[in-house]
């Protein structure tokens, strides 16, 4: 469960420093992620004719949205390979935290991703603007 490692009590959140997708490390920008808890409602959830809310909650799922640092083409390809994998909708992603801990989660990459070329690094590799990745708990 994402909340078990993203949210360590109200008083402390352990900041994610990077995601590992396959064998590629994707750096996460400082303060570059948001975390939300989302209720999944049953089919009978809604409003009655008098306006009262009815129904039940099936589950609470977690979602993180991370913003990367500028990416190399290799890092962008690792993200894109996972995003484009139609045969494997749920992927295992490892989160690396600033305190050195690591956790894995099976998740769905649920957002659109846009890559914008920003230039060339000192090493001659291309650079791509930071991207925002939405990862939703299975």
PyMOL commands that set and color helices and strands:
alter all, ss='L'
color gray80, all
select helices_A, chain A and resi 3-6+73-83
alter helices_A, ss='H'
color red, helices_A
select strands_A, chain A and resi 16-21+24-41+46-47+53-54+57-68+71-72+90-97+102-109+117-120+126-128+132-137
alter strands_A, ss='S'
color yellow, strands_A
deselect
rebuild
show_as cartoon
